[in-house]
Amino acid sequence: MVCNKKTIESLIKAGAFDVMGHPRKGLLQVHADAIDAYADVKRKEAVGQYDLFGAGFGDTESAGSTTVMPTIGEAEWDKRDKLAFEREMLGLYVSDHPLFGLEHVLGAAADCTIAALSEEGTVPDGAVVTLAGILSGVQRRVTKQGRAWASATLEDLAGGVEALFFPNTYEVIGQYIAEDAIVVVKGRVDRRDDTPRIMAMDMQLPDVSSNPGSKPVTLTIPVHRCTPPLVERLKETLVLHPGDTEVHVKLLNGGKTTTLRLGPFRVAATTALMGDLKSVLGPANVS
């Protein structure tokens, strides 16, 4: 593999250098200058132009040590852009997912999961369902009559399904069909082929900032995981999201479950909090 500037850029966007502890955006802003600076040093070495106080006096390790490398900034992309680059480079999300923390919003808007469509006998052909998820692979087309329509993959955290937006529907909601758009789609199930599809009838954009504060935030933790470092991370996360919603902890000890109410902590049950908690405990342990 040729490790040129474009390759380095792709590796940065994919998160290959995250272990260095620098933000991806900061690395991308300086990588070209850093490569140019180091390449200049290597060119000089190739023709014998060593640093006067370095390799010229036998200190080969300090050759080019006077080169000034650019400072890496602390700016980072927001979650949406960061994950979009990640998926563009790798074809999948690795460090996070756009839907983490939104399960309560999507679950309230949908009456069926995408995974259920693949289960034989669960959702019959022709049934009208409401699904919620994120759009990807959007393709816009034009019929022979000159009318626009589109196709896309609608994904949730459990699966994906092809969604078709034919002209009559597209005329109404076409402006909202976009890559990485989080949507609620109402449509008819089509099982004429082996793989089910959704013939969209309507589409809405859910309010992803909504607060499910009517119920407590529940954390499920096996007793053996309750180590001081984990407890400290949870405390730090909860403190960053003050609000009015109670926090309950379900401790699992074999077949016994003990539920505790964290009296000192009340939080704002926002999507940001849910996402942070899922990164600490895992998606299945936060509700």
TATAVEN-V613164 format. One record per helix or strand of 2 or more residues. SS is the DSSP state (a for helix, b for strand). FROM is the first residue (numbers start at 0). TO is the last residue. Records with the same first field share a line. If there is no record, write none. Layout:
SS->FROM-TO, FROM-TO
//
This chain:
a->4-13, 17-19, 23-45, 54-56, 59-61, 78-89, 102-108, 113-116, 166-175, 222-224, 227-238, 270-280, 282-284
b->127-141, 147-154, 159-164, 181-189, 196-203, 216-221, 241-252, 255-266
//
